[in-house]
Amino acid sequence: MEHETGSYISFVLGEEYFAINVTQVLNILQLVQITKVPTAPDYMKGVINLRGTVLPIIDIRIKFGMPPIEYKRDTVILVLNVEIDGETVNAGILVDAVKEVFEINTDEILPPPGIGSKYKSKFIDGVYKMNDDRFVMLLDIDKVFSTDELVMMAATTDTTEAQQAETVE
Amino acid sequence: MDNFQKKFLDEASDLVSQLEQALLTLEQDMGNPELVDSIFRIMHSLKGGGGMFGFDNISSYTHRLENMYDLVRQKKLKVTREMLDITFESADHITSMLNDDGSKTDEIKKNEEILNKRIEAILDGDTMSVVVEAPDKDGDASSGMASYYVKVKPYEHIQRNGTNPLLLIDELVGLGKAKVNIFYSGIPDFEGLVYDDTYVWWEVILATEQDEDAIKDVFIFVEDDCDIVVKRLADGDIFTFEGIEPLLQCGHDFPFDLEKITKLAQAINALEQAKNNEAKKAAEENKGDEHIKKFAKESSISGIRVASEKIDSLMNLVSELITTQAGLNLYADREKNAELTRIAESLENISRQLRDTAFSITLIPIDYLVTRFRRLVRDLSREVGKEIEFEAKGAEVELDKSLIEGISEPLMHILRNSVDHGIESAAERKAAGKSPTGKITLQAYYSGSQVVIAVTDDGQGMNPDKIKRKAIEKGLINPDAQLSDKEAVDLIFMPGFSTSEKVTNISGRGVGMDVVKLKVSDIRGTLSQASEPGEGTTITISLPLTLSIIDGMLVRIADVDYIIPLSVIDTIFAVEHEKIASSFQNVINIEGVQYPFYYLRDEFNIPGEPPEREEIIMVKYEDRKIGVVVDNITGEYQAVLKPLGKLYRSQDIFSGASILGDGTVALVLDTHQVINKFTRYNDIV
């Protein structure tokens, strides 16, 4: 697993620590009012205004199979640069709190946890042991946003819609 | 390739399109020396530029053409059809040379050899050419000005309909020069006065360049609420007539002496007529045709070339300004500071003007496409051996440049269809008692906030029975479906439908009207048809004026704002929630009419209690009106449309989002898609 030696930013989702390479983080925003887009899947929380452009917001806790986010004082939006189908797109993710920026040593990255792990490990590039013995999961954020992922999620919502339609009739 | 070369390529393709336009005009008016001159000049510029920037092939080729037109200029050669054909093909040839990246060099060379031979044949004079003489045309264009007498006598109740008759008079006077006479005598005593009754009436003498219809149009909505008399008094501007002044001087309540005015006007008109005839004789020697004048005028007006990215970024900045402006207005409203409000208002005034100006820069007249279409129809009709005349009306109508790009291909397909399927062969037309020359008309006009482009042919029309049979054959509809003729013909828009019995080179290559419809709806346009067997077909495209800024209605459902484009809204009613909740099958009865409706709270799965009174907005859907129910209406809003982005592409019921004054985001509803999406399947069939 190749990694450029560089800085990572760590954040909290539930009880766990995650980290993303800082080159993919554009901005950290205070929580603002999110406009919900009806008919979109649950994890797509809606859109906000980021200096005049419309930014989609994702609740990655739902994507990771955790309960949906609760808005607290520390809840922030990480504005990311992600690549979808070879196209760079800006998107925001909701996280419970941002922790710190730290340097990483590539040699010390451990392989991702295997079967039996609590979270969908396909989004995880590796695990890093911090100085305080805490483990941080390094996210491959592009994978989280990959089309297959989205198509899969969209397909699930479509079936629920179809079921609802049936019940109506 | 260096910068200069790039610039030359830009210029050269401009020159080629100028060349095409000049050729098309020349075809109408063979041998017109001005046009020959301008073609010669274009060749000359191409030759010079090509030589200077290292496009030697272009330079040497155009040199031969230039020679040919030089001989025409010296009256040693006459313009022939063959010559025009060669030049048309040369235009294509030059374009392919300009675009050649080296891969097609051989093909181009071969083509060039053939063309060169044909040019030489003409230069040697051994061509069997038919010399077409320039047809004599009467330049019978009168000066345009005319004078009218208009009497406006409103009925007493006119103001109760919300009409202010004074505004009508203002509009009338705005058409030209006018003298207004007012009659007060009908005003009753104070006791008998009803505050919203109208007692006065007017007489207007108007000199205008507009025609009588334009004058009548002023009163188009109040025809039933007043007496209108429009009478043509004279040609020309009556106010300049000698001796008319005393006749036009009249006090209130004393009508114009129409008889005297008319007599004088007629006398003066007769005098002018005599003068005009003399002038016309002189003009005939000059042989000026409208066409050339127009062409000469167009080629003399020149603008500057601006890269389209610059225009895009200008538009982006203007959009941001408008959004910021909305924020300032909101803040000023809240602060209640007179000075701040004043500044905000004057700034709004400026940004509005800036928006309009910037906006007008992005607009391109449809004329831009027309030359290409003229050429297309000309070439295609030759290919299939039909005689077809192409006419474009309203080519000055302007559209956003991205719309022009988006509409070009669908229109091309529609025209191809008309040439290929619509217009019959000359023999068939004769048998049907029609003129052997078919006619295709492209007409563009503004209709509210929409631009309508209609393509009409006088061909055989579409046969509903044949279409129905085909649809049944293809399994698109049920064999015993009951369809009206219009519904049957509408089947051509269904995916997978193509009536052409044999696949031809021109249309019927698998791309049917369904694809055209899809392309048109990509740019938020709608497509419709009207066809009469034996009479012809009209395909109509309606487009929004712009893609980037729309006038919308801001509405709210729960805590989210939505925008519905004003262009689709027909009417709005307030209704009790009770009435909606108790409705059967989502149909509601309003003022005696049954409307189907969509309850957006349910469709969007929005939890919570709805308000007691809700608003039902009737939106236009094809030729019906369908309601959508929202919580309440905030007001009109000028929305700068922003894309929702890739992640939300499956949410196609929203055409985008817009940022409101307080910085929150509102979603722009595409009601057409909303209705399509939420329509339970059996509703349509």
Interface residues (C-beta under 8 A of the other chain):
Chain A: V32 Q33 T35 K36 V37 P38 T39 A40 M44 G46 V47 I48 N49 G52 T53 V54 L55 P56 I58 I84 D85 E87 V89 A91 F145 L150 A154 A165 V168 E169
Chain B: S319 E320 T323 V560 D561 E603 F604 N605 I606 K642 P643 L644 G645 K646 L647 Y648 S650 Q651 I653 F654 G656 A657 I659 G663 T664 V665 A666 L667 K677 R680
